[in-house]
Amino acid sequence: MQIKLSQKERMLLEDGKKQEELCVKKYLGYASQVQDVQLKNLLTEIAQEEQHHLDMINEMLQGKAPNMSHSGGKTLTSQGNNLSQGIGTNADDKTLLEDLLSTEKYVSSFMIQQYLKLQILQFVKLFNIYNKTSKVMEKNYLII
């Protein structure tokens, strides 16, 4: 399925792409810096999830419907639960996690705003089509 993007939609997706690229870089960079092996594995897996998000945005920018299926993320919850007891023993790891949490909160909020803007654009397109159609119908009705 081919997706036709307006200039505004393309701009919103390009902004989202930059945010996802930042997340991938941070998760991979921090995974190489943390001391805890479980945490390193978790951050690497989260980086793969962020890469999937980035891939979906790139597909949309190419005019393709994004591939929503993804096999990753199955162990995120279990790894996160196992880590909850061990976090905080290494101050450097804790600082890195606090930075990642801050980034994730910002990017999540940003992406929700972008999604809402895209939905509004779609609504406006539909409304304009409806408005034109109703004017044509009204004109034809008045002529009859």
Contact map, one row per residue, 1 for C-alpha under 8 A:
111000000000000000000000000000000000000000000000000000000000000110000000000000000000000000000000000000000000000000000000000000000000000000000000
111100000000000000000000000000000000000000000000000000000000001110000000000000000000000000000000000000000000000000000000000000000000000000000000
111110000000000000000000000000000000000000000000000000000001001110000000000000000000000000000000000000000000000000000000000000000000000000000000
011111000000000000000000000000000000000000000000000000000000001000000000000000000000000000000000000000000000000000000000000000000000000000000000
001111111100000000000000000000000000000000000000000000000000101000000000000000000000000000000000000000000000000000000000000000000000000000000000
000111111100000000000000000000000000000000000000000000000000000000000000000000000000000000000000000000000000000000000000000000000000000000000000
000011111110000000000000000000000000000000000000000000000000000000000000000000000000000000000000000000000000000000000000000000000000000000000000
000011111111000000000000000000000000000000000000000000000000000000000000000000000000000000000000000000000000000000000000000000000000000000000000
000011111111100000000000000000000000000000000000000000000000000000000000000000000000000000000000000000000000000000000100100000000000000000000000
000011111111110000000000000000000000000000000000000000000000100000000000000000000000000000000000000000000000000000000000000000000000000000000000
000000111111111000000000000000000000000000000000000000000000000000000000000000000000000000000000000000000000000000000000000000000000000000000000
000000011111111100000000000000000000000000000000000000000000000000000000000000000000000000000000000000000000000001000100000000000000000000000000
000000001111111110000000000000000000000000000000000000001000100000000000000000000000000000000000000000000000000001000000000000000000000000000000
000000000111111111000000000000000000000000000000000000000000100000000000000000000000000000000000000000000000000000000000000000000000000000000000
000000000011111111100000000000000000000000000000000000000000000000000000000000000000000000000000000000000000000000000000000000000000000000000000
000000000001111111110000000000000000000000000000000000001000000000000000000000000000000000000000000000000000011001000000000000000000000000000000
000000000000111111111000000000000000000000000000000001001100000000000000000000000000000000000000000000000000000000000000000000000000000000000000
000000000000011111111100000000000000000000000000000000000000000000000000000000000000000000000000000000000000000000000000000000000000000000000000
000000000000001111111110000000000000000000000000000000000000000000000000000000000000000000000000000000000010000000000000000000000000000000000000
000000000000000111111111000000000000000000000000011011000000000000000000000000000000000000000000000000000010000000000000000000000000000000000000
000000000000000011111111100000000000000000000000011001000000000000000000000000000000000000000000000000000000000000000000000000000000000000000000
000000000000000001111111110000000000000000000000000000000000000000000000000000000000000000000000000000000000000000000000000000000000000000000000
000000000000000000111111111000000000000000000010010000000000000000000000000000000000000000000000000000110000000000000000000000000000000000000000
000000000000000000011111111100000000000000000011011000000000000000000000000000000000000000000000000000000000000000000000000000000000000000000000
000000000000000000001111111110000000000000000010000000000000000000000000000000000000000000000000000000000000000000000000000000000000000000000000
000000000000000000000111111111000000000000000000000000000000000000000000000000000000000000000000000100000000000000000000000000000000000000000000
000000000000000000000011111111100000000000110110000000000000000000000000000000000000000000000000000100000000000000000000000000000000000000000000
000000000000000000000001111111110000000000110010000000000000000000000000000000000000000000000000000000000000000000000000000000000000000000000000
000000000000000000000000111111111000000000000000000000000000000000000000000000000000000000000000000000000000000000000000000000000000000000000000
000000000000000000000000011111111100000100100000000000000000000000000000000000000000000000000001000000000000000000000000000000000000000000000000
000000000000000000000000001111111100001110110000000000000000000000000000000000000000000000000000000000000000000000000000000000000000000000000000
000000000000000000000000000111111100000100000000000000000000000000000000000000000000000000000000000000000000000000000000000000000000000000000000
000000000000000000000000000011111110000000000000000000000000000000000000000000000000000000000000000000000000000000000000000000000000000000000000
000000000000000000000000000001111111101100000000000000000000000000000000000000000000000000011001000000000000000000000000000000000000000000000000
000000000000000000000000000000001111101100000000000000000000000000000000000000000000000001001000000000000000000000000000000000000000000000000000
000000000000000000000000000000000111111100000000000000000000000000000000000000000000000000001000000000000000000000000000000000000000000000000000
000000000000000000000000000000000111111110000000000000000000000000000000000000000000000000000000000000000000000000000000000000000000000000000000
000000000000000000000000000000000001111111000000000000000000000000000000000000100010000000000000000000000000000000000000000000000000000000000000
000000000000000000000000000000100111111111100000000000000000000000000000000000000010000000000000000000000000000000000000000000000000000000000000
000000000000000000000000000001110111111111110000000000000000000000000000000000000000000000000000000000000000000000000000000000000000000000000000
000000000000000000000000000000100000111111111000000000000000000000000000000000000000000000000000000000000000000000000000000000000000000000000000
000000000000000000000000000000000000011111111100000000000000000000000000000100110000000000000000000000000000000000000000000000000000000000000000
000000000000000000000000001101100000001111111110000000000000000000000000000000000000000000000000000000000000000000000000000000000000000000000000
000000000000000000000000001100100000000111111111000000000000000000000000000000000000000000000000000000000000000000000000000000000000000000000000
000000000000000000000000000000000000000011111111100000000000000000000001100100000000000000000000000000000000000000000000000000000000000000000000
000000000000000000000000001000000000000001111111110000000000000000000000100100000000000000000000000000000000000000000000000000000000000000000000
000000000000000000000011101100000000000000111111111000000000000000000000000000000000000000000000000000000000000000000000000000000000000000000000
000000000000000000000001000000000000000000011111111100000000000000000001000000000000000000000000000000000000000000000000000000000000000000000000
000000000000000000000000000000000000000000001111111110000000000000000001100000000000000000000000000000000000000000000000000000000000000000000000
000000000000000000011011000000000000000000000111111111000000000000000000000000000000000000000000000000000000000000000000000000000000000000000000
000000000000000000011001000000000000000000000011111111100000000000000000000000000000000000000000000000000000000000000000000000000000000000000000
000000000000000000000000000000000000000000000001111111110000000000000100000000000000000000000000000000000000000000000000000000000000000000000000
000000000000000000010000000000000000000000000000111111111000000000000000000000000000000000000000000000000000000000000000000000000000000000000000
000000000000000010011000000000000000000000000000011111111100000000000000000000000000000000000000000000000000000000000000000000000000000000000000
000000000000000000000000000000000000000000000000001111111110000001000000000000000000000000000000000000000000000000000000000000000000000000000000
000000000000000000000000000000000000000000000000000111111111000001110000000000000000000000000000000000000000000000000000000000000000000000000000
000000000000100110000000000000000000000000000000000011111111100001000000000000000000000000000000000000000000000000000000000000000000000000000000
000000000000000010000000000000000000000000000000000001111111110000000000000000000000000000000000000000000000000000000000000000000000000000000000
000000000000000000000000000000000000000000000000000000111111111111100000000000000000000000000000000000000000000000000000000000000000000000000000
001000000000000000000000000000000000000000000000000000011111111111000000000000000000000000000000000000000000000000000000000000000000000000000000
000010000100110000000000000000000000000000000000000000001111111100000000000000000000000000000000000000000000000000000000000000000000000000000000
000000000000000000000000000000000000000000000000000000000111111100000000000000000000000000000000000000000000000000000000000000000000000000000000
011110000000000000000000000000000000000000000000000000000011111110000000000000000000000000000000000000000000000000000000000000000000000000000000
111000000000000000000000000000000000000000000000000000000011111111000000000000000000000000000000000000000000000000000000000000000000000000000000
111000000000000000000000000000000000000000000000000000000011001111100000000000000000000000000000000000000000000000000000000000000000000000000000
000000000000000000000000000000000000000000000000000000111011000111110000000000000000000000000000000000000000000000000000000000000000000000000000
000000000000000000000000000000000000000000000000000000010010000011111100000000000000000000000000000000000000000000000000000000000000000000000000
000000000000000000000000000000000000000000000000000000010000000001111100000000000000000000000000000000000000000000000000000000000000000000000000
000000000000000000000000000000000000000000000000000000000000000000111110000000000000000000000000000000000000000000000000000000000000000000000000
000000000000000000000000000000000000000000000000000100000000000000111111000000000000000000000000000000000000000000000000000000000000000000000000
000000000000000000000000000000000000000000000000000000000000000000001111110000000000000000000000000000000000000000000000000000000000000000000000
000000000000000000000000000000000000000000001001100000000000000000000111111000000000000000000000000000000000000000000000000000000000000000000000
000000000000000000000000000000000000000000001100100000000000000000000011111110000000000000000000000000000000000000000000000000000000000000000000
000000000000000000000000000000000000000000000000000000000000000000000011111110000000000000000000000000000000000000000000000000000000000000000000
000000000000000000000000000000000000000000000000000000000000000000000001111111100000000000000000000000000000000000000000000000000000000000000000
000000000000000000000000000000000000000001001100000000000000000000000000111111110000000000000000000000000000000000000000000000000000000000000000
000000000000000000000000000000000000000000000000000000000000000000000000111111111000000000000000000000000000000000000000000000000000000000000000
000000000000000000000000000000000000000000000000000000000000000000000000001111111100000000000000000000000000000000000000000000000000000000000000
000000000000000000000000000000000000010001000000000000000000000000000000001111111110000000000000000000000000000000000000000000000000000000000000
000000000000000000000000000000000000000001000000000000000000000000000000000111111111000000000000000000000000000000000000000000000000000000000000
000000000000000000000000000000000000000000000000000000000000000000000000000011111111100000000000000000000000000000000000000000000000000000000000
000000000000000000000000000000000000000000000000000000000000000000000000000001111111110000000000000000000000000000000000000000000000000000000000
000000000000000000000000000000000000011000000000000000000000000000000000000000111111111000000000000000000000000000000000000000000000000000000000
000000000000000000000000000000000000000000000000000000000000000000000000000000011111111000000000000000000000000000000000000000000000000000000000
000000000000000000000000000000000000000000000000000000000000000000000000000000001111111000000000000000000000000000000000000000000000000000000000
000000000000000000000000000000000000000000000000000000000000000000000000000000000111111110000000000000000000000000000000000000000000000000000000
000000000000000000000000000000000000000000000000000000000000000000000000000000000011111111001100000000000000000000000000000000000000000000000000
000000000000000000000000000000000000000000000000000000000000000000000000000000000000011111101100000000000000000000000000000000000000000000000000
000000000000000000000000000000000000000000000000000000000000000000000000000000000000011111100100000000000000000000000000000000000000000000000000
000000000000000000000000000000000010000000000000000000000000000000000000000000000000001111111100000000000000000000000000000000000000000000000000
000000000000000000000000000000000000000000000000000000000000000000000000000000000000000111111110000000000000000000000000000000000000000000000000
000000000000000000000000000000000100000000000000000000000000000000000000000000000000000001111111000000000000000000000000000000000000000000000000
000000000000000000000000000000000111000000000000000000000000000000000000000000000000001101111111100000000000000000000000000000000000000000000000
000000000000000000000000000000000000000000000000000000000000000000000000000000000000001111111111110000000000000000000000000000000000000000000000
000000000000000000000000000000000000000000000000000000000000000000000000000000000000000000111111111000000000000000000000000000000000000000000000
000000000000000000000000000001000100000000000000000000000000000000000000000000000000000000011111111100000000000000000000000000000000000000000000
000000000000000000000000000000000000000000000000000000000000000000000000000000000000000000001111111110000000000000000000000000000000000000000000
000000000000000000000000000000000000000000000000000000000000000000000000000000000000000000000111111111000000000000000000000000000000000000000000
000000000000000000000000000000000000000000000000000000000000000000000000000000000000000000000011111111100000000000000000000000000000000000000000
000000000000000000000000011000000000000000000000000000000000000000000000000000000000000000000001111111110000000000000000000000000000000000000000
000000000000000000000000000000000000000000000000000000000000000000000000000000000000000000000000111111111000000000000000000000000000000000000000
000000000000000000000000000000000000000000000000000000000000000000000000000000000000000000000000011111111100000000000000000000000000000000000000
000000000000000000000010000000000000000000000000000000000000000000000000000000000000000000000000001111111110000000000000000000000000000000000000
000000000000000000000010000000000000000000000000000000000000000000000000000000000000000000000000000111111111000000000000000000000000000000000000
000000000000000000000000000000000000000000000000000000000000000000000000000000000000000000000000000011111111100000000000000000000000000000000000
000000000000000000000000000000000000000000000000000000000000000000000000000000000000000000000000000001111111110000000000000000000000000000000000
000000000000000000110000000000000000000000000000000000000000000000000000000000000000000000000000000000111111111000000000000000000000000000000000
000000000000000000000000000000000000000000000000000000000000000000000000000000000000000000000000000000011111111100000000000000000000000000000000
000000000000000000000000000000000000000000000000000000000000000000000000000000000000000000000000000000001111111110000000000000000000000000000000
000000000000000100000000000000000000000000000000000000000000000000000000000000000000000000000000000000000111111111000000000000000000000000000000
000000000000000100000000000000000000000000000000000000000000000000000000000000000000000000000000000000000011111111100000000000000000000000000000
000000000000000000000000000000000000000000000000000000000000000000000000000000000000000000000000000000000001111111110000000000000000000000000000
000000000000000000000000000000000000000000000000000000000000000000000000000000000000000000000000000000000000111111111000000000000000000000000000
000000000001100100000000000000000000000000000000000000000000000000000000000000000000000000000000000000000000011111111100000000000000000000000000
000000000000000000000000000000000000000000000000000000000000000000000000000000000000000000000000000000000000001111111110000000000000000000000000
000000000000000000000000000000000000000000000000000000000000000000000000000000000000000000000000000000000000000111111111000000000000000000000000
000000000000000000000000000000000000000000000000000000000000000000000000000000000000000000000000000000000000000011111111100000000000000000000000
000000001001000000000000000000000000000000000000000000000000000000000000000000000000000000000000000000000000000001111111110000000000000000000000
000000000000000000000000000000000000000000000000000000000000000000000000000000000000000000000000000000000000000000111111111000000000000000000000
000000000000000000000000000000000000000000000000000000000000000000000000000000000000000000000000000000000000000000011111111100000000000000000000
000000001000000000000000000000000000000000000000000000000000000000000000000000000000000000000000000000000000000000001111111110000000000000000000
000000000000000000000000000000000000000000000000000000000000000000000000000000000000000000000000000000000000000000000111111111000000000000000000
000000000000000000000000000000000000000000000000000000000000000000000000000000000000000000000000000000000000000000000011111111100000000000000000
000000000000000000000000000000000000000000000000000000000000000000000000000000000000000000000000000000000000000000000001111111110000000000000000
000000000000000000000000000000000000000000000000000000000000000000000000000000000000000000000000000000000000000000000000111111111000000000000000
000000000000000000000000000000000000000000000000000000000000000000000000000000000000000000000000000000000000000000000000011111111100000000000000
000000000000000000000000000000000000000000000000000000000000000000000000000000000000000000000000000000000000000000000000001111111110000000000000
000000000000000000000000000000000000000000000000000000000000000000000000000000000000000000000000000000000000000000000000000111111111000000000000
000000000000000000000000000000000000000000000000000000000000000000000000000000000000000000000000000000000000000000000000000011111111100000000000
000000000000000000000000000000000000000000000000000000000000000000000000000000000000000000000000000000000000000000000000000001111111110000000000
000000000000000000000000000000000000000000000000000000000000000000000000000000000000000000000000000000000000000000000000000000111111111000000000
000000000000000000000000000000000000000000000000000000000000000000000000000000000000000000000000000000000000000000000000000000011111111100000000
000000000000000000000000000000000000000000000000000000000000000000000000000000000000000000000000000000000000000000000000000000001111111110000000
000000000000000000000000000000000000000000000000000000000000000000000000000000000000000000000000000000000000000000000000000000000111111111000000
000000000000000000000000000000000000000000000000000000000000000000000000000000000000000000000000000000000000000000000000000000000011111111100000
000000000000000000000000000000000000000000000000000000000000000000000000000000000000000000000000000000000000000000000000000000000001111111110000
000000000000000000000000000000000000000000000000000000000000000000000000000000000000000000000000000000000000000000000000000000000000111111111000
000000000000000000000000000000000000000000000000000000000000000000000000000000000000000000000000000000000000000000000000000000000000011111111100
000000000000000000000000000000000000000000000000000000000000000000000000000000000000000000000000000000000000000000000000000000000000001111111110
000000000000000000000000000000000000000000000000000000000000000000000000000000000000000000000000000000000000000000000000000000000000000111111111
000000000000000000000000000000000000000000000000000000000000000000000000000000000000000000000000000000000000000000000000000000000000000011111111
000000000000000000000000000000000000000000000000000000000000000000000000000000000000000000000000000000000000000000000000000000000000000001111111
000000000000000000000000000000000000000000000000000000000000000000000000000000000000000000000000000000000000000000000000000000000000000000111111
000000000000000000000000000000000000000000000000000000000000000000000000000000000000000000000000000000000000000000000000000000000000000000011111
